[in-house]
Amino acid sequence: MAGASKAFPAVARSTSFVAAFLSLVALFSAFLLFYYARYSSSSRWLLISDSLDAPLHLSKGSPNPSPSPEYSFLVSLEKFLTSRAPAAGSPGVASAADGGSPSAAVKALDGSIWKEEAERLYGDAVDPWSASSVVRVYVYEMPAKFTYDLLWLFRNTYRETSNLTSNGSPVHRLIEQHSVDYWLWADLIAPGSERLLKNVIRVNRQEEADFFYIPFFTTISYFLLERQQCKALYREALKWVIDQPAWQRSGGRDHILPVHHPWSFKSVRRFMKKAIWLLPDMDSTGNWYKPGEVWLEKDLILPYVPNVDLCDAQCLHDSQSKRSTLLFFRGRLKRNAGGKIRSKLAAVLHDSEGVVMLEGSAGEAGKAAAQTGMRRSLFCLSPAGDTPSSARLFDAIVSGCIPVIVSDELELPFEGILDYRKIALFVSSNAAVQPGWLINFLKNMDSKQIREMQTNLAKYARHFLFSSPAQPLGAEDLAWRMIAGKLVNIKLHTRRSQRVVEGSRNLCTCECRAGNITRSP
């Protein structure tokens, strides 16, 4: 007993030590769990914030870094054609209904769509597919002659061509300016692992789709094919699309048609006027678009692809002290329609102090001259052209040069999202051509307001850049946000057209949209 009594304190001390050690381990584990939970939550929030406030990027140590966006149409197209596209001349895949009458196919699709929409409306609210913020797009797999063959044609003739338009602009550069059809399509069909946009997804079943994208390169075909060959291809594309059950079901209201150059698809597009047209502006004088063909509620204005390189944060910092020119313009001075204002502005501004007005067109030399001039200027003149819009506006924005817009009937891209008053000055044509008025107006601008507009230009520039992969808050992202806002109205008109009976009144419309009528005394 004496030995046992002597051993007991040692056992007790050993037991107490073990208990204390286990308590410390438990406390340390709890601390680690708390720290990890807090850190990972902060990390997730930082990643979400970064996606809204800055281009996506990962640290150097990340195992899966996001690729740097490519903003060059030529570089992106070369990579696309050599990595994913079939060779020129490859057959396309038609997606028309197999067998059965057209009316039966339309009825079957209509039933499937109703079933899908009912499941979304009454289904699981947590299901991401039921989220109204996600736009679902079905991309038609048109034959290659409408898609890949035209891209190969552009690529294979870009270096060799000396073909010019009637106004002296290089054809291939004009195609680049209007290449919104390529950028949207290339992003939609990219593998999901390569895409960054989460607000738009491609679906493989038509009944799941909110919209149907028509991947026909109407601008390339207009400029690079012989006239009769181009018209024949337009007619074939028209027939292919309107034979689709989805088109017949809605009359084309939920179909997206890229016709960003005013001349593209012109001979047949009147047969598709209920579709959503992707446009550079809303001119309706009859020269480009017939009355009733285009309007803001139906169609979408998209920016021109800039002709100059982005002036990034370092460039803006370096160029700030070099902006010694008050007002800069380089472009064609003799234009038609509302563009006649240009020659009058040139006459009024001739020999004005701090003003540079140069005649010129697009091309490599023109790009360099415009880029240098804009980066050395405080304000950049953006008058109307043959149509109310001009690529010059977007060149100015990405150059950090405050646009001075003289185009009375101009419609702007993404204006449901962006406030252009924060980055541009809007001047009526009547005021702009008064001798001395415009120069005095610019010279009397408050320096604080100028700095604020320059700061906003730096923030807004990303919204007008198309890239591969498409970036959050880039031009593709904002395009889909604008299109998503049209969905409910499209469904309204589609369903109304399906239930009206003979004798029903026509839908009331307002034909009060003005054309490109920039005026000057």
C-alpha positions in Angstrom: 0.0 0.0 0.0 2.9 2.3 0.8 4.3 1.7 -2.7 0.9 2.3 -4.3 0.4 5.5 -2.3 3.7 6.7 -3.5 2.9 5.9 -7.2 -0.5 7.6 -7.1 0.7 11.2 -7.1 2.9 10.4 -10.2 -0.1 9.0 -12.1 -2.2 11.9 -11.1 0.4 14.3 -12.3 0.7 12.4 -15.6 -3.1 12.4 -16.1 -3.2 16.1 -15.5 -0.4 16.8 -18.0 -2.3 14.7 -20.7 -5.5 16.5 -20.0 -3.8 19.9 -20.3 -2.1 18.9 -23.5 -5.3 17.8 -25.1 -7.0 21.0 -24.0 -4.3 23.0 -25.7 -4.6 20.9 -28.9 -8.4 21.4 -28.9 -8.0 25.2 -28.4 -5.4 25.5 -31.2 -7.7 23.4 -33.6 -10.6 25.7 -32.8 -8.5 28.7 -33.6 -7.4 27.2 -36.9 -11.0 26.5 -37.9 -12.1 30.0 -37.0 -9.2 31.6 -38.9 -9.7 29.4 -42.0 -13.4 30.2 -42.1 -12.8 33.9 -41.8 -10.0 34.0 -44.3 -11.7 31.9 -46.9 -14.9 34.0 -46.6 -12.8 37.2 -47.1 -11.1 35.6 -50.1 -14.3 34.7 -51.7 -15.6 38.3 -51.2 -12.4 39.7 -52.6 -12.7 37.5 -55.7 -16.3 38.7 -56.2 -15.3 42.3 -55.8 -12.4 41.9 -58.2 -14.8 40.5 -60.9 -16.8 43.7 -60.7 -14.2 46.3 -60.2 -11.2 45.1 -62.2 -10.2 42.7 -65.0 -9.9 39.2 -63.7 -6.4 38.2 -62.7 -4.7 35.7 -60.3 -1.5 35.8 -58.3 1.7 34.4 -59.8 1.4 31.4 -57.5 -2.0 30.3 -58.7 -2.0 26.9 -60.4 -4.7 27.9 -62.9 -4.1 31.6 -63.9 -6.7 33.2 -66.2 -5.3 34.0 -69.7 -4.7 37.6 -70.5 -7.5 39.0 -72.7 -6.8 39.4 -76.4 -8.3 42.6 -77.8 -6.9 42.4 -81.3 -9.4 41.1 -83.8 -6.7 39.7 -86.1 -4.8 37.9 -83.4 -8.0 36.5 -81.8 -9.3 35.3 -85.2 -6.0 33.6 -86.1 -6.0 31.7 -82.8 -9.7 30.8 -83.3 -9.3 29.5 -86.8 -6.2 27.5 -86.1 -7.5 26.0 -82.8 -11.2 25.4 -83.0 -12.6 26.1 -86.5 -12.9 23.5 -89.2 -10.9 24.0 -92.4 -12.3 26.2 -95.2 -15.0 24.5 -97.2 -16.0 22.1 -94.3 -19.7 21.3 -94.4 -21.9 22.9 -91.7 -24.5 21.3 -89.6 -28.1 22.2 -90.3 -30.4 22.3 -87.3 -33.8 22.3 -89.0 -36.4 19.8 -87.8 -35.9 16.3 -89.1 -39.0 15.0 -90.8 -42.6 16.0 -90.3 -44.4 19.2 -91.5 -43.2 22.7 -90.5 -46.4 23.4 -88.6 -46.0 20.1 -86.6 -42.4 21.0 -85.7 -43.4 24.5 -84.6 -46.2 23.0 -82.5 -43.9 20.5 -80.9 -41.3 23.2 -80.1 -44.0 25.5 -78.6 -45.1 22.7 -76.3 -41.6 22.0 -75.2 -40.9 25.6 -74.5 -44.1 26.0 -72.4 -43.1 23.0 -70.3 -39.6 24.4 -69.8 -40.9 27.9 -68.8 -43.4 26.4 -66.4 -40.6 24.5 -64.7 -38.6 27.7 -64.3 -41.6 29.6 -63.0 -42.7 27.1 -60.5 -39.5 25.1 -59.9 -36.8 25.3 -57.3 -35.9 28.9 -56.7 -32.4 27.9 -55.6 -31.8 26.2 -58.9 -29.3 28.4 -60.9 -31.2 27.6 -64.1 -34.2 29.3 -62.7 -32.3 32.6 -62.1 -33.8 35.3 -64.3 -30.3 37.0 -64.5 -29.0 34.2 -66.7 -29.6 34.6 -70.4 -29.9 31.3 -72.3 -28.9 31.4 -75.9 -29.2 28.7 -78.6 -26.6 29.2 -81.3 -27.6 27.9 -84.7 -25.1 25.6 -86.4 -25.4 27.1 -89.8 -23.6 25.6 -92.8 -19.9 26.7 -93.0 -20.5 28.9 -96.0 -22.3 31.4 -93.7 -19.7 31.2 -90.9 -16.2 29.6 -91.0 -15.7 29.9 -94.8 -16.2 33.7 -94.5 -13.8 34.0 -91.6 -11.2 32.0 -93.6 -11.8 34.3 -96.6 -11.1 37.4 -94.4 -8.0 35.8 -92.9 -6.6 34.6 -96.2 -7.1 37.9 -98.0 -6.2 40.4 -95.2 -2.5 40.7 -96.0 -2.8 40.8 -99.8 -5.8 43.0 -100.4 -5.6 46.6 -101.6 -9.3 46.8 -102.1 -10.8 50.2 -101.0 -14.3 51.4 -100.5 -15.7 54.4 -102.4 -14.5 56.8 -99.7 -10.9 55.4 -99.6 -11.1 53.3 -96.4 -9.4 49.9 -96.4 -12.2 47.3 -96.6 -10.7 44.9 -94.1 -10.3 47.7 -91.5 -14.0 48.5 -91.9 -14.8 44.8 -91.3 -12.7 44.9 -88.1 -14.7 48.0 -86.9 -17.9 46.1 -87.4 -16.7 42.7 -86.1 -19.1 42.5 -83.2 -20.6 39.4 -84.8 -17.3 37.6 -84.5 -16.7 38.6 -80.8 -20.1 37.6 -79.6 -20.2 34.3 -81.5 -16.7 33.2 -80.6 -17.5 33.8 -76.9 -20.8 31.9 -77.0 -19.3 28.8 -78.6 -16.1 28.7 -76.5 -15.7 25.8 -74.1 -17.2 26.6 -70.7 -13.8 26.2 -69.0 -12.5 29.2 -71.1 -15.5 31.5 -70.6 -15.6 34.2 -67.9 -19.1 35.6 -68.4 -21.7 33.9 -66.1 -24.7 35.9 -67.1 -25.1 34.2 -70.5 -24.9 30.5 -71.3 -25.2 28.5 -74.5 -27.9 25.8 -74.4 -28.1 22.8 -76.7 -31.9 22.3 -76.6 -34.1 24.9 -78.3 -36.8 24.7 -75.7 -34.3 25.9 -73.1 -33.4 29.0 -75.0 -34.5 32.6 -74.3 -32.8 33.8 -77.5 -31.5 32.3 -80.8 -28.3 33.6 -82.2 -27.8 33.7 -86.0 -24.1 33.4 -86.7 -23.9 34.8 -90.2 -21.1 37.2 -91.0 -23.1 39.7 -93.1 -20.4 42.4 -93.2 -17.6 40.1 -94.4 -19.8 38.7 -97.1 -20.9 42.2 -98.2 -17.3 43.5 -98.6 -15.4 40.5 -99.8 -17.8 38.7 -102.2 -18.9 39.7 -105.6 -22.2 41.6 -105.6 -24.4 38.9 -107.1 -22.6 36.2 -105.1 -23.3 38.1 -102.0 -27.0 38.6 -102.8 -27.4 34.9 -103.5 -25.8 34.0 -100.2 -28.1 36.5 -98.4 -31.1 34.8 -99.9 -29.8 31.4 -98.9 -29.2 32.5 -95.4 -32.7 34.1 -95.2 -34.4 30.9 -96.3 -32.3 28.8 -93.9 -33.2 30.9 -90.9 -36.9 31.4 -91.6 -37.4 27.7 -92.2 -36.4 27.0 -88.6 -39.3 26.0 -86.3 -38.1 28.5 -83.7 -38.3 31.3 -86.1 -41.7 30.4 -87.3 -43.0 30.1 -83.7 -42.0 33.6 -82.7 -41.9 35.3 -86.1 -38.2 35.9 -85.3 -38.8 38.2 -82.3 -36.4 36.2 -80.1 -33.7 35.9 -82.8 -30.5 38.0 -82.8 -29.3 39.2 -86.2 -25.9 40.9 -86.4 -26.1 43.6 -89.1 -23.7 46.0 -87.7 -22.6 47.6 -90.9 -25.5 49.7 -92.4 -25.1 48.1 -95.8 -24.9 44.5 -94.6 -27.8 42.1 -95.4 -29.6 45.1 -96.9 -31.3 43.3 -99.8 -33.2 40.9 -97.7 -33.3 42.1 -94.1 -36.8 43.6 -94.5 -38.0 40.0 -94.3 -36.4 39.7 -90.8 -37.4 43.1 -89.3 -39.0 41.5 -86.2 -35.7 40.1 -85.1 -33.3 41.9 -82.7 -30.8 43.7 -85.0 -27.3 44.4 -83.7 -26.7 47.9 -85.1 -24.2 50.8 -85.0 -27.0 53.4 -84.8 -30.6 54.1 -85.6 -30.5 56.1 -88.9 -33.9 55.8 -90.6 -33.7 58.4 -93.5 -34.3 55.6 -95.9 -30.7 55.5 -97.0 -29.8 52.7 -94.6 -32.9 51.6 -92.7 -36.5 51.9 -93.8 -39.1 53.4 -91.4 -40.4 50.7 -89.1 -37.4 48.5 -89.4 -35.4 49.6 -86.4 -36.2 51.1 -83.0 -34.6 51.1 -79.5 -37.1 48.9 -77.8 -36.5 46.1 -80.3 -32.9 46.4 -81.4 -29.5 46.9 -79.8 -26.9 49.6 -80.4 -23.4 48.2 -80.1 -20.1 50.1 -80.3 -17.7 50.1 -83.1 -14.5 48.1 -82.4 -11.9 50.9 -81.7 -9.4 51.6 -84.4 -6.7 52.6 -81.9 -5.1 50.9 -79.0 -6.3 51.3 -75.4 -4.5 54.0 -73.5 -4.1 52.1 -70.1 -3.5 53.6 -66.7 0.3 54.1 -67.3 -0.4 55.6 -70.7 -3.0 58.0 -69.3 -0.5 59.1 -66.6 2.3 59.6 -69.1 0.1 61.5 -71.6 -1.5 63.8 -69.1 1.2 66.5 -69.4 1.4 66.1 -73.2 -2.2 67.0 -73.9 -1.4 70.4 -75.4 -4.0 70.3 -78.2 -7.4 71.7 -77.3 -9.5 70.0 -79.9 -8.5 67.2 -82.3 -10.2 65.7 -85.4 -8.9 63.3 -88.1 -11.2 61.8 -90.6 -13.2 62.3 -93.8 -14.4 65.9 -94.0 -16.9 65.4 -96.9 -19.8 63.1 -95.9 -23.4 62.7 -96.9 -26.7 63.2 -94.9 -26.0 64.5 -91.4 -22.3 64.2 -92.1 -22.4 67.5 -94.1 -21.9 69.2 -90.7 -18.2 68.1 -90.9 -17.2 70.5 -93.7 -19.0 73.3 -92.0 -17.2 72.6 -88.8 -13.9 72.5 -90.6 -14.6 76.0 -92.1 -15.6 77.5 -88.8 -12.7 76.0 -86.9 -10.0 76.7 -89.5 -6.9 78.4 -88.1 -8.4 78.4 -84.5 -5.8 78.4 -81.8 -5.3 74.9 -80.3 -7.4 73.1 -83.0 -6.1 70.3 -85.2 -8.4 69.3 -88.1 -7.0 66.7 -90.5 -8.3 64.9 -93.5 -7.6 61.2 -93.4 -9.0 57.6 -93.5 -8.4 54.3 -91.7 -5.4 52.0 -92.2 -2.1 51.5 -90.4 -0.8 55.0 -91.1 -4.2 56.5 -90.3 -4.4 54.5 -87.0 -1.0 55.8 -85.9 -1.8 59.4 -86.7 -5.2 59.3 -85.0 -3.8 57.5 -81.9 -1.0 60.0 -81.5 -3.3 63.0 -82.1 -5.9 61.8 -79.6 -3.4 61.1 -76.9 -2.0 64.6 -77.2 -5.5 66.3 -77.0 -7.9 67.4 -74.3 -11.0 67.1 -76.4 -11.8 65.1 -79.6 -14.4 66.2 -82.0 -17.0 63.5 -82.9 -19.4 64.8 -85.6 -22.1 62.9 -87.5 -21.0 60.9 -90.5 -23.1 59.3 -93.3 -25.0 57.9 -90.3 -25.3 59.5 -86.9 -22.6 57.4 -85.4 -18.8 57.2 -85.9 -16.0 54.9 -84.8 -14.2 58.1 -83.8 -16.3 58.3 -80.6 -15.0 55.0 -79.3 -11.4 55.8 -80.4 -11.6 59.0 -78.3 -13.0 57.1 -75.3 -10.2 54.5 -75.2 -7.6 57.3 -75.8 -8.7 59.3 -72.7 -9.7 62.2 -74.9 -13.1 63.8 -73.9 -15.5 63.4 -76.9 -17.3 66.5 -78.2 -20.3 65.0 -79.9 -22.0 67.0 -82.7 -24.7 64.6 -83.9 -28.3 65.6 -83.1 -29.9 62.2 -83.7 -27.2 59.9 -82.2 -28.2 56.8 -80.3 -25.5 55.3 -78.0 -24.6 51.8 -77.0 -25.5 50.5 -73.5 -27.2 53.8 -72.6 -29.6 51.9 -70.2 -26.4 51.1 -68.2 -24.0 54.0 -68.8 -24.4 57.7 -68.4 -22.5 59.4 -71.2 -22.8 62.8 -69.7 -20.1 61.7 -67.3 -17.6 61.3 -70.1 -18.7 63.3 -73.1 -20.0 66.8 -74.1 -23.1 67.0 -76.3 -23.3 70.1 -78.5 -26.1 71.0 -80.9 -25.1 71.4 -84.5 -26.7 74.9 -84.6 -24.5 76.1 -81.8 -21.3 74.3 -83.0 -21.2 76.1 -86.4 -21.5 79.6 -84.9 -18.1 81.3 -85.3 -16.1 81.2 -82.2 -18.8 79.5 -80.1 -17.3 76.0 -79.7 -13.8 77.2 -78.9 -15.0 79.6 -76.3 -17.2 76.9 -74.8 -14.3 74.5 -74.5 -11.8 77.1 -73.1 -14.3 78.1 -70.4 -14.8 74.5 -69.2 -14.2 74.1 -65.4 -10.9 72.4 -64.7 -12.5 70.3 -62.0 -15.2 69.0 -64.4 -12.5 68.2 -67.0 -10.5 66.1 -64.4 -13.7 64.3 -63.4 -14.5 63.4 -67.0 -11.0 62.2 -67.6 -11.3 60.0 -64.5 -14.6 58.6 -65.7 -13.1 57.9 -69.2 -10.5 55.7 -67.5 -13.3 53.8 -65.8 -15.6 53.6 -68.8 -13.0 52.5 -71.4 -13.3 48.8 -70.6 -17.0 48.8 -71.5 -16.1 49.4 -75.2 -13.5 46.7 -75.6 -14.3 43.3 -77.2 -11.9 40.6 -76.2 -11.1 36.9 -76.1 -12.1 35.7 -73.6 -14.9 38.2 -73.1 -14.4 40.1 -69.9 -16.9 40.9 -67.1 -18.1 44.5 -67.7 -16.6 44.4 -71.2 -18.6 45.1 -74.4 -19.9 41.5 -74.7 -21.1 41.5 -71.1 -23.0 44.8 -71.4 -24.5 43.6 -74.7 -26.1 40.6 -73.0 -27.3 42.7 -70.1 -29.1 45.0 -72.5 -30.6 42.0 -74.4 -31.8 40.4 -71.2 -33.9 43.5 -70.5 -35.8 42.9 -73.7 -37.0 39.4 -72.9 -40.3 40.0 -71.1 -41.5 42.3 -73.9 -40.5 39.8 -76.6 -42.5 37.1 -74.8 -45.4 39.5 -74.6 -45.5 40.1 -78.3 -44.8 36.5 -79.2 -47.7 35.1 -77.1 -50.0 37.9 -78.3 -49.3 37.0 -81.9 -50.1 33.3 -81.2 -53.5 33.9 -79.7 -55.0 36.8 -81.8 -58.0 35.8 -83.9 -59.3 37.2 -87.2 -60.7 40.6 -86.6 -58.4 41.5 -83.7 -57.0 45.0 -83.8 -53.4 45.4 -84.8 -50.9 46.2 -82.1 -50.7 50.0 -81.6 -47.3 51.4 -82.5 -45.8 54.9 -82.7 -44.0 55.8 -85.9 -42.4 59.0 -84.5 -38.7 58.0 -84.6 -36.5 60.6 -86.2 -33.9 59.8 -88.8 -30.3 61.1 -89.3 -31.3 64.7 -89.7 -28.4 66.5 -88.0 -29.2 70.1 -88.9 -27.0 73.2 -89.5 -28.0 76.7 -90.6 
